[in-house]
Every structure is written in C-alpha cells, then in structure tokens.
C-alpha cells in the first residue's frame, strides 16, 4: 500500500455508524498502551533496542490472523515530513510518533479501523476507531487483537499495578477511550466552558481535533478518560458512554434553544457558511472547518439541503493541508496555493448539491 492510495478516500470510521446521537458523535476510539518486558522503555532505549522492538512486534503481527483484508506497514523514518503529517491527519498516528526521532513505525488495515503504533511513548500503542458511539464494539475488537498479541509478546505487567507504561496516568489497564463530539450549539450559546468544567470534575479530559495540545477547530472535541489505575475496562467504557449521552443531551437542548429563541441568527450563520464555501476562491484550513461545522449543524437541523455526515466528515479530512498536497502530487506548496486548492475542492462538492 502506498500513501497516495489512501489520499482520495476516507477511513471507514469517518463514514458514520450506529448511535451517532443525531450527528453529535462522529467517532469513538479505544487505545491500549503496552510495553515489552524484555526491553527498556522507549525513552531509555538506544537505536538497537528500538530496532529490536520494531522487529519483535512485526514478527508477532505476522503470526496473527487479523480480521482485515490487508495490513500495511510504514517505517516513519523513511517517510517524508509531508507523509507523516498526512498519516497524522488521518488519525492513524499520534503527534508524538510524527515528530519524535528514531526507529518507529505504524501498521494499519485498509479500512483504517486498526492502527498499531510502534515506539511511540510506549513500545506499542494499539488503536481502534469506530464510527458513531460504538465504544463497546470497538473495545471488543481491539481486545481480541491485544489477546492474540499477548500470546507472542511478553507485556510488562504486575499483579498489583497492571500494565506498566511510560506515563504513570496510563498504568493499570493502559486504556484510553475517547469520543469525537460536534458541539456547535453549546459553543454558540457560550455554555461550552460550563459543560467542560463538569467533564473535568468527573476526571475526564477534553481536547481538540488532533488530541492533546490542539484546538477544537470546527467545534469538534475529544472527550476521554484520564485515570486507568484501579479501574476496569468496562467501567471506563460505561463512564464515557454516560458522559456522551449527557453531552449529547446538552447539545440538543442548546440546538432547540437556538431554533426557538435565536432562529434568524442560527439560519444566518448556516447560510453564510453555505455561501462562502460555494463561492470562496481562497480559504484557510481553520476557516474551512468553521464553515463545515456550520453546515453540519445546518444539515442536522434541516436548515440546508441534505448533506450526509459521512460526506461532511470526508470533506473535513480532504481539505487538510497534507491531504491537499498529496492529492496534488506536490511535496511543497505555498499556503496561498493550498488555500486556493481547498476552496476549489469545497466549491466543487457544494455546487454538486441541489439547492
């Protein structure tokens, strides 16, 4: 598989799924942190140790019958900066794996449901992505792969602590569960900070579109657990599922308020975004995400002609900087040229929809 083979399509998880809670829940993710007991943690490993971890994990993966038609492996050291950012934009690798030096790699399936990051913060980060709110199903899928790998890999684990990880906050289950939520009405009504104070009080974390340290562009927020020690996997899933239900309820009530009390303002925002995306000749990534957020809200509330969440998710991905350059076959591209290409792509998509 080549990078260019991915660039025109979107992962299965971006095409939506059951339990999307009226379009509020884009996706869910389950991630497991694992380390091999025979090797130093990544931060203390030398080049030979990291290469040995890569070899050991790849050999283990080759022995397992994965529930996927094809697995691809990419050596991050051999990829260009653009290609690494491209994989980051697709949520197949983390920002840390993108930027850090040394031997590291990623294995993922063609549907992009599964990603195995090698030599990130831990020796192995297993990740599964699902469309909508499918936390339980996504965990069951990843847990089976974790079990299969544990038959060939000796993971660092103790009876009193559980799985040992580089970051103390991951010790225990080593599991992070998260969901990507679209919360524009809470943002418009300025209730978002109040809601997220509640979230943090319940020991959950809120991050931006690309995770820790990133902004919530497009009114997209990742909500995840913060503590793994002393908790069972089922408890973490149940806690997050309950919070997703609560946040969805808050968002839908905020949408109802906007419709009842501020309808003209709401419709103006949505139709302005529609007009901008249909006519703009230059548009930056952050602005595009803002307007796509408005369209998602407008489509969900039936203000504009129907646009499927899957289409909007895909446009969101394809208008990201590295995707524009990879699709254009350009290793380098000035920002204004990217802005023109982004505007052209979005114009084409919007003008194909009957008004």
C-alpha positions as CSV (number, residue, x, y, z in Angstrom):
1,X,0.0,0.0,0.0
2,X,1.2,3.5,-0.9
3,X,0.3,6.8,0.8
4,X,-1.2,8.0,-2.5
5,X,-3.7,5.1,-2.4
6,X,-5.2,6.5,0.8
7,X,-5.5,10.1,-0.3
8,X,-8.7,10.1,-2.3
9,X,-10.7,8.1,0.3
10,X,-11.7,8.3,3.9
11,X,-11.4,5.6,6.6
12,X,-14.4,3.5,7.5
13,X,-14.8,5.2,10.8
14,X,-15.4,8.6,9.1
15,X,-18.4,7.2,7.2
16,X,-20.5,7.3,10.3
17,X,-22.1,4.4,12.3
18,X,-24.9,3.5,14.5
19,X,-25.6,5.5,17.6
20,X,-24.3,8.8,16.2
21,X,-26.8,10.6,18.5
22,X,-28.3,12.9,15.8
23,X,-24.9,13.5,14.3
24,X,-23.3,14.8,17.5
25,X,-20.9,11.8,17.9
26,X,-18.5,11.5,14.9
27,X,-16.4,8.6,16.2
28,X,-15.0,6.7,19.1
29,X,-11.5,5.4,19.8
30,X,-10.0,2.8,22.1
31,X,-6.3,2.9,22.6
32,X,-4.2,0.4,24.6
33,X,-0.6,1.2,25.8
34,X,1.7,-1.8,26.0
35,X,5.4,-2.3,26.7
36,X,7.6,-5.4,26.1
37,X,9.1,-6.7,29.4
38,X,12.4,-7.6,27.8
39,X,13.3,-4.1,26.6
40,X,13.9,-0.7,28.1
41,X,11.1,1.8,27.8
42,X,11.3,3.9,24.6
43,X,12.7,7.0,26.3
44,X,15.6,5.0,27.7
45,X,16.2,2.7,24.7
46,X,19.1,3.1,22.3
47,X,18.8,2.7,18.5
48,X,19.5,-1.0,18.7
49,X,16.8,-1.5,21.3
50,X,14.2,0.4,19.3
51,X,15.0,-1.6,16.2
52,X,14.7,-4.8,18.2
53,X,11.2,-3.8,19.4
54,X,10.2,-3.0,15.8
55,X,11.3,-6.4,14.6
56,X,9.7,-8.2,17.6
57,X,6.3,-6.6,17.1
58,X,6.3,-7.0,13.4
59,X,7.1,-10.7,13.7
60,X,4.2,-11.1,16.3
61,X,1.8,-9.3,14.0
62,X,2.8,-11.6,11.1
63,X,1.7,-14.7,13.1
64,X,-1.8,-13.4,13.8
65,X,-4.8,-13.8,11.6
66,X,-6.1,-10.3,11.7
67,X,-9.8,-9.5,10.9
68,X,-8.7,-7.4,8.0
69,X,-8.1,-8.0,4.3
70,X,-4.7,-6.2,4.2
71,X,-2.3,-4.7,6.6
72,X,0.2,-2.0,5.6
73,X,3.4,-1.2,7.4
74,X,5.2,2.2,7.2
75,X,8.6,3.0,8.5
76,X,8.2,6.5,9.9
77,X,12.0,7.2,9.4
78,X,11.6,6.5,5.7
79,X,8.6,8.8,5.2
80,X,8.8,12.5,4.3
81,X,7.6,15.1,6.7
82,X,4.5,15.6,4.4
83,X,3.7,11.9,4.5
84,X,4.0,11.7,8.3
85,X,1.6,14.7,8.7
86,X,-0.7,13.0,6.2
87,X,-1.0,10.0,8.5
88,X,-1.5,12.3,11.5
89,X,-4.4,14.0,9.7
90,X,-6.0,10.6,9.2
91,X,-5.6,9.8,12.9
92,X,-3.5,6.8,12.1
93,X,-0.5,8.0,14.1
94,X,-0.2,10.4,17.0
95,X,1.6,13.8,17.1
96,X,4.3,12.2,19.2
97,X,5.0,9.4,16.7
98,X,5.0,12.1,13.9
99,X,7.6,14.3,15.5
100,X,10.0,12.1,17.6
101,X,13.2,10.8,16.1
102,X,14.5,7.2,16.0
103,X,13.2,3.8,14.7
104,X,9.4,3.8,14.8
105,X,6.6,2.5,12.6
106,X,2.9,2.0,12.1
107,X,0.8,-0.9,11.0
108,X,-2.8,-0.4,9.9
109,X,-5.6,-2.0,7.9
110,X,-7.0,-0.7,4.6
111,X,-10.3,0.3,6.3
112,X,-8.3,2.2,8.9
113,X,-10.2,0.7,11.8
114,X,-7.0,-0.6,13.4
115,X,-3.6,1.1,13.9
116,X,-0.6,-0.3,15.7
117,X,2.0,2.4,16.6
118,X,5.4,1.1,17.4
119,X,7.9,3.0,19.6
120,X,5.7,6.0,20.3
121,X,5.7,6.9,24.0
122,X,5.3,3.2,24.7
123,X,6.6,0.2,22.7
124,X,3.2,-0.4,21.3
125,X,0.0,1.6,21.1
126,X,-2.9,-0.4,19.8
127,X,-5.7,1.8,18.5
128,X,-9.2,1.0,17.1
129,X,-11.5,3.6,15.6
130,X,-15.3,3.2,15.1
131,X,-18.0,5.5,13.6
132,X,-20.5,7.0,15.9
133,X,-20.7,5.7,19.5
134,X,-19.5,2.1,19.3
135,X,-17.3,2.0,22.4
136,X,-18.2,-1.5,23.4
137,X,-17.9,-3.0,19.9
138,X,-14.6,-1.1,19.3
139,X,-13.2,-2.3,22.6
140,X,-14.2,-5.9,21.9
141,X,-12.5,-5.7,18.5
142,X,-9.2,-4.3,19.9
143,X,-9.3,-6.6,23.0
144,X,-9.2,-9.7,20.8
145,X,-6.1,-8.4,19.0
146,X,-4.5,-7.5,22.3
147,X,-5.1,-11.0,23.5
148,X,-3.7,-12.6,20.3
149,X,-0.6,-10.4,20.5
150,X,-0.1,-11.3,24.2
151,X,0.3,-15.0,23.1
152,X,3.5,-13.9,21.3
153,X,4.6,-10.8,23.2
154,X,5.5,-10.7,26.9
155,X,3.9,-7.4,28.0
156,X,5.2,-5.6,31.1
157,X,2.6,-6.3,33.8
158,X,2.4,-6.8,37.6
159,X,-0.4,-8.2,39.7
160,X,-0.7,-5.1,41.9
161,X,-0.3,-2.4,39.2
162,X,-1.5,-4.0,36.0
163,X,0.2,-2.9,32.7
164,X,3.3,-0.8,33.1
165,X,3.5,2.3,30.9
166,X,5.8,5.2,30.3
167,X,3.3,7.7,31.6
168,X,2.0,7.0,35.2
169,X,-1.5,8.1,34.2
170,X,-1.8,5.1,31.9
171,X,-0.6,2.5,34.4
172,X,-3.3,-0.2,35.1
173,X,-5.5,-1.1,32.1
174,X,-3.3,1.1,29.9
175,X,-6.5,2.0,28.2
176,X,-7.8,5.3,26.9
177,X,-11.3,5.5,25.5
178,X,-12.4,8.7,23.7
179,X,-15.2,10.0,21.5
180,X,-15.1,12.9,19.0
181,X,-18.2,15.2,19.5
182,X,-19.6,18.0,17.4
183,X,-20.9,20.6,19.8
184,X,-21.5,23.8,17.9
185,X,-24.7,24.9,19.7
186,X,-23.0,24.8,23.1
187,X,-20.2,26.9,21.6
188,X,-22.6,29.4,20.1
189,X,-24.6,29.8,23.3
190,X,-21.3,30.1,25.3
191,X,-22.2,27.2,27.6
192,X,-19.3,25.1,26.4
193,X,-16.9,26.1,29.3
194,X,-19.5,25.4,31.9
195,X,-20.1,21.9,30.4
196,X,-16.4,21.1,30.3
197,X,-15.9,22.1,33.9
198,X,-18.4,19.4,34.7
199,X,-16.5,16.9,32.5
200,X,-13.1,17.6,34.2
201,X,-14.7,17.3,37.6
202,X,-15.7,13.8,36.6
203,X,-12.0,13.0,35.8
204,X,-12.4,13.1,32.0
205,X,-10.3,15.1,29.7
206,X,-11.3,17.4,26.8
207,X,-9.0,18.0,23.9
208,X,-9.1,19.4,20.3
209,X,-9.5,17.7,17.0
210,X,-6.0,16.2,17.0
211,X,-5.8,15.4,20.7
212,X,-3.7,16.8,23.4
213,X,-2.4,20.3,22.9
214,X,-4.6,21.1,19.9
215,X,-7.5,23.5,19.4
216,X,-11.1,22.4,19.0
217,X,-11.4,23.6,15.3
218,X,-14.8,23.1,13.8
219,X,-16.4,22.8,17.2
220,X,-15.0,19.2,17.4
221,X,-13.9,18.0,20.8
222,X,-12.3,14.8,22.0
223,X,-13.5,13.6,25.4
224,X,-11.6,10.8,27.1
225,X,-10.8,9.2,30.4
226,X,-7.8,10.4,32.5
227,X,-7.3,7.6,35.0
228,X,-6.7,3.9,34.3
229,X,-5.2,2.7,37.6
230,X,-7.7,0.8,39.8
231,X,-10.4,0.8,37.1
232,X,-11.8,-2.0,35.0
233,X,-12.1,-1.6,31.2
234,X,-15.9,-1.9,31.4
235,X,-16.1,0.9,34.0
236,X,-14.1,3.2,31.7
237,X,-16.4,2.5,28.8
238,X,-19.5,2.9,30.9
239,X,-18.4,6.2,32.3
240,X,-17.6,7.6,28.9
241,X,-20.8,6.3,27.4
242,X,-22.8,8.0,30.2
243,X,-20.9,11.3,29.6
244,X,-21.5,11.1,25.8
245,X,-25.3,10.7,26.5
246,X,-25.2,13.7,28.8
247,X,-23.2,15.9,26.4
248,X,-25.4,15.0,23.6
249,X,-28.5,15.9,25.6
250,X,-26.9,19.3,26.5
251,X,-26.1,19.9,22.8
252,X,-29.5,19.0,21.5
253,X,-31.2,21.2,24.1
254,X,-28.9,24.1,23.0
255,X,-29.9,23.5,19.4
256,X,-33.5,23.6,20.4
257,X,-33.0,26.8,22.2
258,X,-31.3,28.4,19.2
259,X,-34.2,27.3,17.0
260,X,-36.8,28.7,19.3
261,X,-35.1,31.8,20.5
262,X,-32.4,32.8,18.0
263,X,-33.5,31.2,14.8
264,X,-32.6,34.1,12.5
265,X,-29.1,34.2,13.9
266,X,-28.7,30.5,13.5
267,X,-30.0,30.5,9.9
268,X,-27.8,33.4,9.0
269,X,-24.7,31.6,10.3
270,X,-25.5,28.4,8.4
271,X,-26.4,30.1,5.1
272,X,-23.4,32.4,5.3
273,X,-21.2,29.3,5.6
274,X,-23.0,27.7,2.7
275,X,-22.5,30.8,0.5
276,X,-18.8,31.2,1.5
277,X,-18.0,27.5,0.7
278,X,-19.8,27.7,-2.6
279,X,-18.1,30.9,-3.8
280,X,-14.8,31.4,-2.0
281,X,-11.6,31.4,-4.0
282,X,-9.2,31.3,-1.0
283,X,-10.0,29.7,2.3
284,X,-7.7,28.7,5.2
285,X,-8.0,25.4,7.0
286,X,-9.3,26.8,10.2
287,X,-12.0,28.9,8.4
288,X,-13.0,25.9,6.3
289,X,-13.5,23.8,9.5
290,X,-15.6,26.6,11.0
291,X,-17.9,26.7,7.9
292,X,-18.1,22.9,7.6
293,X,-19.2,22.9,11.3
294,X,-22.0,25.3,10.4
295,X,-23.0,23.1,7.5
296,X,-23.1,20.0,9.7
297,X,-25.3,21.9,12.2
298,X,-27.5,23.2,9.4
299,X,-27.9,19.7,7.8
300,X,-28.7,18.1,11.1
301,X,-31.4,20.7,11.8
302,X,-32.7,20.6,8.2
303,X,-31.9,24.2,7.5
304,X,-30.0,23.5,4.3
305,X,-30.4,20.7,1.7
306,X,-29.4,17.3,3.0
307,X,-25.7,16.5,3.2
308,X,-24.7,13.2,4.8
309,X,-22.5,13.3,7.9
310,X,-20.2,10.9,6.0
311,X,-19.7,13.4,3.2
312,X,-19.0,16.2,5.6
313,X,-16.5,14.1,7.6
314,X,-14.7,13.2,4.3
315,X,-14.6,16.9,3.2
316,X,-13.2,17.8,6.6
317,X,-10.3,15.3,6.1
318,X,-9.6,16.0,2.4
319,X,-9.3,19.8,3.0
320,X,-6.5,19.3,5.5
321,X,-3.1,20.7,4.3
322,X,-1.2,17.4,3.8
323,X,-4.1,15.8,2.0
324,X,-4.3,18.7,-0.4
325,X,-0.6,18.4,-1.2
326,X,-0.6,14.6,-1.5
327,X,-3.6,14.7,-3.8
328,X,-1.9,17.4,-5.9
329,X,1.4,15.4,-6.0
330,X,3.2,18.3,-4.5
331,X,5.9,17.9,-1.8
332,X,6.0,21.7,-1.3
333,X,3.1,24.1,-1.7
334,X,2.8,27.8,-0.6
335,X,0.0,28.4,1.8
336,X,-2.0,30.7,-0.6
337,X,-1.9,27.9,-3.2
338,X,-3.2,25.4,-0.7
339,X,-6.0,27.9,0.3
340,X,-7.0,28.2,-3.4
341,X,-7.0,24.4,-3.8
342,X,-9.0,23.9,-0.7
343,X,-11.6,26.5,-1.8
344,X,-11.8,24.8,-5.2
345,X,-12.4,21.4,-3.7
346,X,-15.1,22.6,-1.4
347,X,-16.8,24.6,-4.2
348,X,-17.0,21.6,-6.3
349,X,-18.6,19.5,-3.6
350,X,-21.1,22.1,-2.6
351,X,-22.1,23.1,-6.1
352,X,-22.9,19.4,-6.8
353,X,-25.7,19.6,-4.2
354,X,-29.1,20.9,-5.4
355,X,-30.2,23.9,-3.5
